[in-house]
């Protein structure tokens, strides 16, 4: 039986993450980097240099017109994720769109419906699921904590002072930049959406972007999740604890490849006493997170099936984050799905 041909990929957005995705494509056995696009000529040349014969373009439109690609990876500032995704979908291209997928839930809904109508594979790039979080998910699937009752956590970055991540008009601020990961993991671990949200969102007086947020999510069965999301940290970090009636799992990390997991479980004999697990370090997050993520994307295209992280998943995260913003502005507990009138 013949091996399937490699999926021809164009990368749109040649900054830090777009460059990392391009390197993951080059290392992949199932994808081939053939084109890249960015208005920054130096950035696009840098990404093109990762492989031979990669064409360069100033925009997605130019890439689609001049290059024969099967799929597009979009890793741009948040405010242009949705418009570019819709353009790629209308051109009939498969799509991996970087988190958070869009600026808000209505934009995500438009992408979800467009992809379904076009019959293309569309995956959202919540790469934490393929790195540190998969160990927690595997333990939960083994029943390590029994009935899951609560999730607590925090994620932080140093101050976002410059570039698009500092500007709310571009989707800057830690809620959309990193906080979306915590919400995605809460939904993934519980398998359900929260029903109500209370949040205290503090904003920077200079950039007007969200600075530090306290978030409380309540689920229909009484489960709760509490998170802190901040850009006032000394360095990047994430901490997450999952608590159940038969144990708990704590995830702690200060980068993508060095982290530890502490588990205690009355269900799994190996972890009756508190045990710290330190997965073997990989050379970089491209190996640990992005290559497995892209392998799933390619497999979904080849198998003509839904990917592991669908547009519906991305839309649910944004529905919760929209409620966080609305609750923070109104100082009220709000049902998830409450329409918002103000941007992040």
BAMARLO-341323 format. One record per residue (C-alpha): residue number from 1; x, y negated, z. Coordinates in steps of 0.02 Angstrom, whole numbers. Layout:
- NUM, X, Y, Z;
...
% end
This chain:
- 1, 0, 0, 0;
- 2, 70, -170, -48;
- 3, 115, -293, 88;
- 4, 4, -449, 88;
- 5, 86, -604, 17;
- 6, 143, -736, 140;
- 7, 18, -875, 172;
- 8, 82, -1035, 91;
- 9, 79, -1173, 221;
- 10, 86, -1362, 220;
- 11, 127, -1454, 382;
- 12, 47, -1624, 407;
- 13, 126, -1731, 542;
- 14, 314, -1711, 555;
- 15, 345, -1774, 731;
- 16, 405, -1667, 876;
- 17, 264, -1540, 875;
- 18, 243, -1536, 687;
- 19, 429, -1501, 672;
- 20, 415, -1360, 799;
- 21, 268, -1285, 704;
- 22, 368, -1295, 543;
- 23, 512, -1201, 624;
- 24, 389, -1069, 685;
- 25, 325, -1050, 506;
- 26, 502, -1027, 442;
- 27, 534, -890, 571;
- 28, 368, -804, 530;
- 29, 351, -646, 427;
- 30, 176, -690, 369;
- 31, 186, -876, 330;
- 32, 292, -978, 209;
- 33, 328, -1163, 223;
- 34, 303, -1243, 52;
- 35, 258, -1425, 88;
- 36, 252, -1559, 222;
- 37, 177, -1731, 237;
- 38, 205, -1885, 344;
- 39, 210, -2072, 309;
- 40, 379, -2075, 398;
- 41, 500, -2031, 257;
- 42, 642, -1983, 375;
- 43, 529, -1868, 477;
- 44, 461, -1779, 325;
- 45, 636, -1753, 254;
- 46, 691, -1680, 420;
- 47, 552, -1551, 420;
- 48, 579, -1509, 237;
- 49, 758, -1468, 279;
- 50, 705, -1317, 381;
- 51, 684, -1213, 223;
- 52, 727, -1215, 39;
- 53, 607, -1282, -90;
- 54, 491, -1376, 28;
- 55, 404, -1523, -57;
- 56, 381, -1688, 35;
- 57, 231, -1804, 29;
- 58, 176, -1967, 113;
- 59, 1, -1904, 152;
- 60, -112, -1753, 159;
- 61, -201, -1813, 2;
- 62, -37, -1817, -94;
- 63, 10, -1645, -27;
- 64, -156, -1569, -82;
- 65, -142, -1647, -253;
- 66, 36, -1593, -289;
- 67, 61, -1430, -190;
- 68, -21, -1260, -201;
- 69, -50, -1215, -18;
- 70, -166, -1088, 62;
- 71, -167, -1167, 234;
- 72, -130, -1331, 321;
- 73, -61, -1359, 497;
- 74, -109, -1529, 565;
- 75, -5, -1603, 707;
- 76, -40, -1790, 702;
- 77, -95, -1922, 827;
- 78, -265, -1879, 899;
- 79, -366, -2012, 808;
- 80, -328, -1940, 636;
- 81, -343, -1755, 678;
- 82, -528, -1746, 632;
- 83, -523, -1847, 470;
- 84, -374, -1747, 407;
- 85, -454, -1583, 459;
- 86, -611, -1624, 362;
- 87, -509, -1668, 207;
- 88, -417, -1502, 215;
- 89, -578, -1405, 241;
- 90, -663, -1492, 94;
- 91, -513, -1442, -13;
- 92, -546, -1261, 36;
- 93, -390, -1239, 143;
- 94, -373, -1135, 299;
- 95, -329, -1243, 446;
- 96, -237, -1241, 612;
- 97, -275, -1405, 698;
- 98, -175, -1457, 849;
- 99, -266, -1483, 1014;
- 100, -374, -1572, 1064;
- 101, -444, -1553, 886;
- 102, -533, -1722, 886;
- 103, -564, -1879, 989;
- 104, -731, -1818, 1057;
- 105, -861, -1682, 1044;
- 106, -962, -1758, 899;
- 107, -805, -1758, 790;
- 108, -768, -1578, 842;
- 109, -945, -1527, 797;
- 110, -922, -1598, 623;
- 111, -762, -1496, 599;
- 112, -845, -1338, 666;
- 113, -992, -1351, 547;
- 114, -884, -1400, 398;
- 115, -768, -1250, 422;
- 116, -914, -1131, 440;
- 117, -996, -1199, 283;
- 118, -835, -1189, 182;
- 119, -795, -1013, 241;
- 120, -617, -1057, 290;
- 121, -519, -1000, 442;
- 122, -503, -1141, 569;
- 123, -403, -1119, 729;
- 124, -369, -1243, 869;
- 125, -190, -1251, 933;
- 126, -206, -1220, 1120;
- 127, -35, -1141, 1127;
- 128, -31, -1125, 1318;
- 129, -136, -969, 1292;
- 130, 10, -888, 1201;
- 131, 142, -936, 1329;
- 132, 129, -948, 1517;
- 133, -61, -930, 1529;
- 134, -71, -761, 1444;
- 135, 9, -679, 1597;
- 136, -127, -750, 1708;
- 137, -262, -697, 1586;
- 138, -193, -519, 1579;
- 139, -194, -506, 1768;
- 140, -372, -572, 1775;
- 141, -425, -443, 1645;
- 142, -357, -309, 1762;
- 143, -471, -374, 1900;
- 144, -326, -440, 2003;
- 145, -426, -572, 2098;
- 146, -594, -483, 2100;
- 147, -738, -604, 2077;
- 148, -663, -768, 2020;
- 149, -725, -909, 2133;
- 150, -615, -1062, 2104;
- 151, -476, -1135, 1998;
- 152, -368, -1279, 2056;
- 153, -226, -1361, 1963;
- 154, -129, -1512, 1907;
- 155, -32, -1564, 1754;
- 156, 76, -1717, 1732;
- 157, 195, -1811, 1620;
- 158, 311, -1958, 1645;
- 159, 233, -2127, 1604;
- 160, 171, -2141, 1424;
- 161, 239, -2314, 1387;
- 162, 267, -2317, 1199;
- 163, 207, -2248, 1033;
- 164, 33, -2183, 998;
- 165, 22, -2081, 1159;
- 166, 15, -2247, 1254;
- 167, -132, -2316, 1154;
- 168, -312, -2263, 1192;
- 169, -364, -2311, 1015;
- 170, -251, -2171, 952;
- 171, -310, -2048, 1083;
- 172, -164, -2082, 1198;
- 173, -165, -2046, 1384;
- 174, -142, -1882, 1477;
- 175, -324, -1824, 1474;
- 176, -320, -1786, 1288;
- 177, -133, -1755, 1280;
- 178, -113, -1624, 1418;
- 179, -271, -1621, 1523;
- 180, -363, -1531, 1384;
- 181, -251, -1380, 1417;
- 182, -316, -1364, 1595;
- 183, -497, -1375, 1537;
- 184, -465, -1246, 1400;
- 185, -387, -1126, 1524;
- 186, -531, -1146, 1646;
- 187, -654, -1103, 1508;
- 188, -545, -958, 1448;
- 189, -519, -884, 1620;
- 190, -703, -897, 1672;
- 191, -778, -860, 1502;
- 192, -906, -998, 1524;
- 193, -934, -1185, 1518;
- 194, -957, -1299, 1668;
- 195, -1132, -1365, 1697;
- 196, -1086, -1527, 1786;
- 197, -937, -1641, 1809;
- 198, -881, -1772, 1934;
- 199, -725, -1872, 1897;
- 200, -624, -2020, 1958;
- 201, -525, -2088, 1810;
- 202, -400, -2226, 1843;
- 203, -334, -2329, 1698;
- 204, -169, -2419, 1671;
- 205, -192, -2608, 1675;
- 206, -64, -2634, 1536;
- 207, -100, -2501, 1403;
- 208, -282, -2469, 1457;
- 209, -253, -2282, 1436;
- 210, -306, -2161, 1572;
- 211, -172, -2147, 1705;
- 212, -225, -2024, 1840;
- 213, -387, -1925, 1847;
- 214, -467, -1815, 1979;
- 215, -589, -1692, 1902;
- 216, -718, -1578, 1983;
- 217, -810, -1451, 1874;
- 218, -954, -1343, 1933;
- 219, -1015, -1186, 1844;
- 220, -1187, -1108, 1844;
- 221, -1137, -962, 1955;
- 222, -1060, -1072, 2090;
- 223, -882, -1064, 2027;
- 224, -786, -1226, 2037;
- 225, -628, -1300, 1960;
- 226, -531, -1450, 2026;
- 227, -392, -1534, 1927;
- 228, -276, -1683, 1934;
- 229, -209, -1753, 1770;
- 230, -79, -1891, 1776;
- 231, 51, -1988, 1679;
- 232, 130, -2051, 1841;
- 233, 243, -1900, 1869;
- 234, 432, -1900, 1876;
- 235, 437, -1763, 1744;
- 236, 325, -1640, 1652;
- 237, 245, -1508, 1764;
- 238, 95, -1394, 1778;
- 239, 23, -1298, 1926;
- 240, -128, -1185, 1922;
- 241, -208, -1070, 2051;
- 242, -348, -947, 2020;
- 243, -438, -888, 2177;
- 244, -554, -740, 2194;
- 245, -630, -632, 2330;
- 246, -493, -501, 2308;
- 247, -338, -605, 2278;
- 248, -259, -757, 2198;
- 249, -138, -800, 2058;
- 250, -30, -957, 2055;
- 251, 60, -1020, 1899;
- 252, 198, -1149, 1920;
- 253, 306, -1225, 1785;
- 254, 415, -1374, 1743;
- 255, 437, -1335, 1559;
- 256, 370, -1212, 1431;
- 257, 497, -1073, 1454;
- 258, 538, -1076, 1641;
- 259, 393, -1037, 1755;
- 260, 340, -915, 1890;
- 261, 181, -827, 1939;
- 262, 139, -781, 2118;
- 263, 5, -649, 2142;
- 264, -77, -564, 2289;
- 265, -213, -437, 2259;
- 266, -310, -310, 2362;
- 267, -362, -226, 2199;
- 268, -193, -192, 2117;
- 269, -81, -90, 2233;
- 270, 80, -163, 2161;
- 271, 30, -336, 2222;
- 272, -43, -304, 2394;
- 273, 97, -412, 2464;
- 274, 129, -583, 2387;
- 275, 239, -553, 2234;
- 276, 328, -678, 2123;
- 277, 343, -634, 1938;
- 278, 467, -728, 1829;
- 279, 445, -676, 1647;
- 280, 605, -663, 1548;
- 281, 659, -828, 1475;
- 282, 652, -855, 1289;
- 283, 767, -974, 1197;
- 284, 629, -1101, 1163;
- 285, 441, -1128, 1162;
- 286, 437, -1096, 975;
- 287, 477, -913, 1009;
- 288, 369, -900, 1164;
- 289, 213, -992, 1110;
- 290, 207, -1051, 930;
- 291, 261, -894, 836;
- 292, 127, -787, 923;
- 293, -1, -925, 893;
- 294, 37, -931, 707;
- 295, 39, -741, 696;
- 296, -141, -743, 758;
- 297, -186, -879, 632;
- 298, -112, -778, 488;
- 299, -196, -617, 548;
- 300, -365, -705, 554;
- 301, -342, -767, 375;
- 302, -288, -594, 314;
- 303, -428, -506, 409;
- 304, -561, -634, 359;
- 305, -613, -648, 540;
- 306, -630, -783, 672;
- 307, -466, -831, 756;
- 308, -438, -811, 942;
- 309, -466, -997, 972;
- 310, -611, -1059, 867;
- 311, -678, -1232, 830;
- 312, -818, -1190, 953;
- 313, -687, -1167, 1088;
- 314, -609, -1335, 1048;
- 315, -780, -1417, 1044;
- 316, -823, -1350, 1218;
- 317, -663, -1423, 1290;
- 318, -704, -1594, 1218;
- 319, -883, -1583, 1280;
- 320, -815, -1562, 1457;
- 321, -686, -1701, 1433;
- 322, -820, -1818, 1366;
- 323, -917, -1787, 1527;
- 324, -758, -1821, 1628;
- 325, -739, -1991, 1546;
- 326, -922, -2033, 1564;
- 327, -924, -1981, 1746;
- 328, -768, -2083, 1781;
- 329, -848, -2238, 1706;
- 330, -1018, -2216, 1788;
- 331, -955, -2147, 1957;
- 332, -1091, -2015, 1949;
- 333, -1104, -1827, 1937;
- 334, -1154, -1790, 1758;
- 335, -1219, -1640, 1666;
- 336, -1099, -1577, 1534;
- 337, -1165, -1634, 1366;
- 338, -1214, -1807, 1425;
- 339, -1192, -1925, 1276;
- 340, -1047, -2048, 1294;
- 341, -1046, -2226, 1233;
- 342, -864, -2269, 1265;
- 343, -703, -2199, 1196;
- 344, -558, -2130, 1297;
% end
